[in-house]
């Protein structure tokens, strides 16, 4: 199974596209801009779902499900929201097909036009806030902490597997609160959950911050985000959490009786991460040999490959391996024993390296006699011989080491590519030659932000939450600035 991957240095974009397909993660479908997520790719997404879902539920959130269709009139109730999504909406106009009278095939029945067009959800704020109007009457109904796992459609013209597709999978949380402070704390809490998940499950270091007014979610008062850096020096927005103020409550007339018996509008948040996290995972860790997966998200954490001649040798190896497989599984470690006789060991080694399986064990006749295993780790490609009596403890420790190592490797790369710049010329030069995150002063105006974007294709990724205030001058206009912001080219 030759990998024949284009190298990252040769063509990073081509490397990514080839890897997604060759590692059996996803492929393009018969529908323009939509993807088929294959079982191995979906197994990674399921692990992401499980990890995040647990974190949501531990903080009091519940799952529900809302319609995929949104009446057009709902979308128009919040002006900035409809303006933000209008160009990406898919619209359902008819509800029936019929056979053409001339026998040419099926056509849309012109008599079956909907009274009101339906939008295929690009996001669910409007349908959910129409629902919350019925659910919320008094302060006793608050806070309302709801999440849904769903698909959404945003009619993208330029698509790319996982990173930008017309239809994608995600979770979207929508919460309602009695006070402004509660809602802000909720948005910040979710940001912390996203950062925790990215760093401790995905092994992807992130920077937490807020978006500029230009980059905010349509209809939000404040957008919080986590930004990650890919190996080609480009940024990827890995998750967002929005403080919506009372905008949607006012648009959909969602009021509650407070403790004093007075009517007030509720305060809202919304937040989400999508299957573009798969793209972040691939581009942060993988190499020219294929995927490199963090053990916490790998569908197969350990693979065991027998090396044998004849069925007698295979049976002897299987007798040795079966108890090991059971014990590893009893410890919560996902393991596969690949005893297929249709493929040679070399093919299997190549396959699991391409698919990023963190740990590979090989066992042959000499290992049986010596009571050893050959253990290979995917992140460094190092091999060692381990005694059979010590192999379980060794694997447990190795999985932890791999998780930590790939995080530290990504962190080192990220930190080496954070550059402080003070002049616009220096910024433009380093943006092309080095890439990465740039900490620079900005005068706070949309005009300067747009000028930088037009001239360099770099955008303000976030206003960092952790960066201390530092007086300075905008690198473009020389006007006063109270804090450096992060610029980068981005996906």
C-alpha positions in Angstrom: 0.0 0.0 0.0 2.2 2.8 -1.3 1.3 6.2 0.3 2.8 8.3 -2.4 1.7 11.5 -0.6 2.8 14.9 -1.9 5.1 16.3 0.7 4.0 19.2 2.9 6.9 21.3 1.6 6.1 20.6 -2.0 2.4 21.5 -1.9 0.7 21.7 1.5 -2.8 22.1 0.1 -2.3 19.1 -2.2 -0.8 17.1 0.7 -3.9 17.8 2.8 -6.4 16.8 0.1 -4.5 13.6 -0.7 -4.2 12.6 3.0 -7.9 13.1 3.7 -8.8 10.7 0.8 -5.9 8.2 1.2 -6.4 7.8 4.9 -10.1 7.0 4.3 -11.4 10.0 6.2 -13.8 11.5 3.6 -14.4 12.0 -0.1 -16.3 14.3 -2.3 -19.9 13.3 -3.0 -22.2 13.4 -6.0 -23.7 16.7 -4.5 -21.5 19.7 -5.3 -19.7 21.0 -2.3 -20.9 18.2 0.0 -18.7 15.4 1.4 -19.1 11.8 2.4 -17.5 11.2 5.8 -16.2 7.6 5.7 -16.3 5.2 8.7 -12.7 5.9 9.8 -13.2 9.7 9.6 -16.6 9.4 11.3 -15.1 7.3 14.1 -12.8 10.2 14.9 -15.7 12.7 14.8 -17.7 10.4 17.2 -14.8 10.5 19.7 -14.8 14.3 19.4 -18.6 14.3 20.0 -18.3 12.0 23.0 -15.6 14.1 24.6 -17.4 17.4 24.1 -20.8 16.1 24.9 -19.5 14.8 28.3 -18.0 18.3 29.0 -21.3 20.0 28.1 -23.4 17.7 30.3 -21.0 18.1 33.2 -21.7 21.8 33.1 -25.5 21.4 33.1 -26.4 21.4 29.4 -29.0 19.1 27.8 -29.3 18.0 24.2 -32.4 18.6 22.1 -33.2 18.8 18.4 -34.8 21.5 16.3 -36.1 21.6 12.7 -33.7 21.8 9.8 -36.2 24.2 8.0 -36.6 27.8 9.1 -39.4 30.0 7.7 -38.0 32.9 5.7 -39.8 35.4 7.9 -38.0 34.2 11.0 -34.6 34.9 9.5 -35.6 38.5 8.7 -36.5 39.4 12.3 -32.9 40.1 13.4 -31.5 42.5 10.8 -27.7 41.9 11.2 -28.3 38.1 11.4 -30.1 37.9 8.1 -27.5 40.2 6.5 -24.7 38.0 7.7 -26.1 34.8 6.3 -28.3 35.9 3.4 -25.7 35.0 0.7 -25.2 31.5 2.0 -28.8 30.3 2.3 -30.3 27.4 0.5 -34.0 27.9 0.0 -36.9 25.5 -0.4 -39.6 26.9 -2.6 -41.8 23.9 -3.6 -43.0 20.7 -1.9 -43.8 18.3 -4.8 -42.4 16.8 -8.0 -44.3 15.4 -11.0 -43.6 13.7 -14.3 -43.3 16.0 -17.2 -46.2 15.7 -19.6 -43.7 15.3 -22.5 -42.1 12.3 -20.8 -38.8 14.1 -20.4 -38.5 13.2 -16.7 -39.3 14.6 -13.3 -40.0 18.3 -12.9 -40.9 20.6 -10.0 -44.7 20.9 -9.8 -45.4 24.6 -10.4 -48.7 24.3 -8.6 -46.9 23.1 -5.4 -45.2 26.4 -4.4 -44.9 27.0 -0.7 -46.8 29.9 0.7 -43.6 30.9 2.5 -40.2 29.7 1.5 -38.2 27.7 4.0 -34.5 28.2 4.6 -32.3 25.1 5.2 -30.7 26.1 8.5 -27.3 27.9 8.2 -27.5 28.1 12.1 -30.5 27.8 14.4 -30.8 30.9 16.4 -34.1 32.0 14.8 -36.1 28.8 15.0 -34.8 28.2 18.6 -35.7 31.6 19.9 -39.2 31.3 18.4 -39.4 28.1 20.4 -38.0 29.6 23.6 -40.8 32.2 23.6 -43.1 29.3 24.5 -40.7 27.7 27.0 -39.8 30.7 29.0 -42.3 32.5 31.3 -40.5 33.4 34.5 -37.1 33.4 36.2 -37.9 29.9 37.4 -37.4 28.7 33.8 -33.9 30.1 33.6 -31.2 29.5 32.9 -32.1 27.4 29.8 -29.0 25.4 28.7 -29.6 23.6 25.4 -27.3 22.0 22.9 -28.0 20.2 19.7 -25.9 18.0 17.4 -27.0 18.7 13.9 -26.1 19.4 10.3 -26.2 22.9 8.7 -26.0 24.2 5.2 -24.0 27.3 4.1 -23.9 27.5 0.3 -20.1 27.8 -0.1 -18.7 28.4 -3.5 -15.2 27.2 -2.8 -15.2 24.0 -0.8 -12.6 21.8 0.8 -13.1 18.5 2.7 -13.8 19.2 6.4 -12.5 22.8 6.3 -15.3 24.3 4.2 -18.2 22.3 2.8 -21.8 23.3 1.8 -23.2 20.9 4.4 -21.3 20.2 7.6 -21.8 18.6 11.0 -21.6 20.5 14.3 -23.0 21.2 17.7 -24.7 24.4 18.5 -25.5 25.5 22.0 -28.2 28.1 22.7 -28.7 29.4 26.2 -31.1 31.9 27.9 -30.3 33.7 31.2 -31.9 36.1 33.6 -29.0 38.6 33.7 -26.4 40.0 31.4 -23.5 38.9 33.7 -24.8 35.3 33.7 -24.9 35.2 29.9 -21.4 36.6 29.6 -20.1 34.1 32.1 -21.7 31.3 30.1 -20.1 32.4 26.8 -16.7 32.5 28.6 -17.3 29.1 30.3 -17.9 27.5 26.9 -14.8 29.2 25.5 -12.8 27.5 28.3 -14.4 24.2 27.5 -13.5 24.5 23.8 -9.9 25.5 24.7 -9.7 22.6 27.2 -10.9 20.1 24.6 -8.6 21.4 21.8 -5.5 21.2 24.0 -6.2 18.2 26.2 -8.0 15.9 23.7 -6.9 17.2 20.2 -3.4 18.2 21.5 -3.8 21.5 19.6 -2.6 24.6 21.4 -5.0 27.5 21.0 -5.1 31.2 21.8 -8.3 32.6 23.4 -9.6 35.9 22.4 -12.5 38.1 21.1 -13.3 39.0 17.5 -13.3 42.5 16.2 -16.7 44.1 15.3 -16.1 43.3 11.7 -15.4 39.6 12.4 -18.2 39.0 15.0 -21.0 36.5 14.5 -24.0 38.2 12.8 -26.3 39.3 15.6 -23.7 39.0 18.4 -22.6 41.7 20.9 -19.3 39.8 21.5 -17.7 36.8 19.9 -15.2 34.8 21.8 -12.9 32.4 19.8 -10.1 30.0 19.9 -7.4 30.3 17.2 -5.0 27.5 16.2 -2.0 27.6 14.0 -1.5 25.0 11.2 1.9 23.7 10.0 1.8 25.9 6.9 1.7 29.1 9.1 -2.0 29.8 8.5 -4.5 30.2 11.3 -7.7 28.2 11.8 -10.7 29.3 13.9 -11.4 26.2 15.9 -14.5 27.3 17.9 -16.6 30.3 18.7 -18.8 31.3 21.6 -21.2 34.3 21.3 -22.7 36.7 23.8 -25.9 37.7 22.0 -27.1 40.3 24.5 -30.9 40.7 24.2 -30.9 41.0 20.4 -32.7 37.7 19.7 -34.9 37.9 22.7 -36.2 41.3 21.5 -36.5 40.1 17.9 -38.7 37.1 19.0 -40.3 38.7 22.1 -38.8 36.3 24.6 -39.7 37.9 28.0 -39.7 36.5 31.5 -41.2 37.7 34.9 -38.2 38.4 37.1 -38.1 38.0 40.9 -39.7 41.4 41.4 -42.6 40.4 39.1 -41.5 42.7 36.3 -41.2 41.7 32.6 -37.8 41.7 31.1 -36.1 40.3 28.0 -33.8 37.3 28.5 -30.0 37.4 27.8 -28.6 34.9 25.3 -25.6 33.0 24.1 -24.9 30.7 21.2 -21.7 28.6 20.5 -20.5 25.9 18.2 -17.7 23.8 16.8 -17.9 21.8 13.7 -16.3 19.1 11.6 -13.6 21.7 10.6 -12.0 20.5 13.9 -11.1 17.4 11.8 -9.2 19.7 9.5 -7.4 21.3 12.5 -6.5 17.8 13.8 -5.0 16.7 10.5 -3.1 19.9 9.7 -1.6 20.4 13.2 0.0 17.0 13.7 0.2 14.9 10.5 3.4 14.4 8.5 4.6 13.2 5.0 3.9 9.6 6.0 0.2 10.2 6.8 -2.0 11.0 9.8 -0.6 11.5 13.3 -3.5 11.1 15.7 -3.6 12.0 19.5 -4.3 8.7 21.4 -7.4 10.3 23.0 -9.1 10.6 19.6 -7.7 7.7 17.7 -10.3 5.1 16.7 -7.6 2.4 17.0 -5.1 3.3 19.7 -3.1 0.1 19.4 -2.8 -2.3 16.4 -1.1 -5.7 16.6 0.3 -7.3 13.5 1.4 -10.9 13.4 4.3 -12.0 11.3 4.1 -15.6 10.4 4.5 -18.4 7.9 1.7 -20.9 7.8 -1.4 -21.3 9.9 0.4 -23.1 12.7 2.5 -20.1 13.4 -0.5 -17.8 13.2 -2.4 -19.9 15.7 0.5 -19.8 18.1 0.7 -16.0 17.8 -3.0 -15.6 18.2 -3.0 -17.7 21.5 -0.4 -15.2 22.8 -2.2 -12.1 21.6 -5.8 -12.9 22.5 -5.3 -12.4 26.3 -3.4 -9.2 25.6 -6.2 -7.8 23.5 -8.8 -8.6 26.2 -6.7 -7.0 29.0 -6.0 -3.8 26.9 -9.8 -3.5 26.2 -10.6 -4.0 29.8 -8.4 -0.9 30.5 -10.4 1.2 28.0 -7.7 1.0 25.3 -9.0 0.4 21.7 -7.0 -2.3 20.1 -7.2 -4.1 16.7 -5.5 -7.5 16.1 -5.0 -7.6 12.3 -4.7 -11.3 11.4 -5.9 -10.9 7.8 -4.2 -13.4 5.5 -5.0 -11.3 2.5 -2.3 -8.7 3.2 1.3 -8.9 4.1 2.8 -7.3 7.2 4.5 -4.6 5.2 1.2 -3.5 3.7 -0.4 -3.4 7.2 2.5 -1.4 8.7 2.1 1.1 5.9 -1.7 1.2 6.2 -1.7 1.9 10.0 1.1 4.5 9.6 -1.0 6.3 7.0 -4.0 6.1 9.3 -2.1 7.5 12.3 -2.6 4.6 14.7 -0.5 5.8 17.8 1.0 2.4 18.7 1.9 -0.6 16.6 2.9 -4.0 18.0 4.5 -6.7 15.8 5.0 -10.3 16.9 6.8 -13.1 15.0 8.4 -16.4 15.8 11.5 -14.9 17.4 9.2 -12.7 19.6 7.3 -15.8 20.6 10.4 -17.6 21.6 11.9 -14.6 23.5 8.5 -13.5 24.9 8.8 -10.0 23.5 6.9 -7.6 21.2 8.3 -5.0 18.8 6.6 -1.7 19.7 6.5 1.2 17.3 5.2 4.7 18.0 3.6 6.7 15.2 4.6 10.2 16.4 8.4 9.6 16.2 8.5 6.3 14.2 10.8 4.9 16.9 10.8 1.1 17.5 11.8 -0.9 20.6 11.6 -4.4 21.9 9.5 -4.8 25.0 9.1 -7.9 27.2 5.6 -9.5 27.0 5.3 -9.2 30.8 5.8 -5.5 30.7 4.0 -4.6 27.4 0.7 -3.5 28.9 2.2 -1.0 31.4 4.5 0.1 28.6 1.6 0.8 26.2 -0.4 2.7 28.9 2.7 5.0 29.5 3.4 5.3 25.8 -0.1 6.5 24.9 0.3 9.3 27.5 3.8 10.2 26.2 2.5 10.4 22.6 -0.4 12.6 23.6 1.9 14.9 25.5 4.6 14.8 22.8 2.4 15.8 19.9 0.9 18.6 21.9 4.4 19.9 22.9 5.6 19.6 19.3 2.6 21.7 18.1 3.1 24.2 20.9 6.8 24.7 20.0 5.9 25.3 16.4 3.1 27.7 17.4 5.4 29.6 19.8 8.2 29.8 17.3 5.7 31.4 14.9 4.4 34.2 17.1 6.1 37.4 16.1 5.9 40.9 17.5 6.0 43.5 14.8 5.8 47.3 15.0 6.1 48.4 11.3 3.8 47.6 8.4 6.7 46.9 6.1 8.1 44.4 8.5 4.7 42.8 8.9 4.2 42.4 5.2 7.7 40.9 4.7 7.5 38.4 7.5 3.9 37.4 6.6 5.2 36.1 3.3 8.6 34.7 4.4 7.7 33.2 7.8 3.9 33.1 8.3 2.3 32.4 11.7 0.7 34.7 14.2 1.7 38.4 14.3 1.2 40.5 17.4 0.8 44.1 16.2 -0.8 47.3 17.2 -4.0 48.4 15.4 -5.9 51.6 15.7 -9.3 49.9 16.3 -11.0 51.1 13.0 -12.7 48.9 10.5 -11.1 51.0 7.7 -7.6 50.0 8.8 -8.7 46.4 9.3 -10.1 46.3 5.8 -7.0 47.9 4.3 -4.7 45.3 5.8 -7.0 42.5 4.6 -7.1 43.9 1.1 -3.4 44.5 0.8 -2.0 41.4 2.6 -4.9 38.9 2.8 -4.2 38.8 6.6 -7.1 39.3 9.1 -7.3 40.1 12.7 -7.8 36.6 14.2 -8.5 37.8 17.7 -7.9 40.3 20.4 -6.1 38.1 22.9 -7.7 37.7 26.3 -4.4 36.8 28.0 -2.3 39.6 26.5 -1.8 42.5 28.9 -2.6 46.0 27.8 0.3 47.6 26.1 0.2 51.2 24.8 1.5 51.6 21.3 0.9 53.0 17.8 -0.9 51.3 15.0 1.6 49.8 12.6 -0.4 51.2 9.6 -1.7 54.7 10.6 0.5 55.5 13.7 -2.6 56.3 15.7 -2.8 55.3 19.4 -3.5 51.6 20.3 -4.1 50.2 23.7 -3.3 46.5 23.0 -1.6 44.3 20.4 -4.0 42.0 18.3 -3.2 38.9 16.4 -3.0 39.0 12.7 -2.6 36.0 10.4 -3.6 34.5 7.0 -6.3 32.0 7.7 -8.4 29.2 6.4 
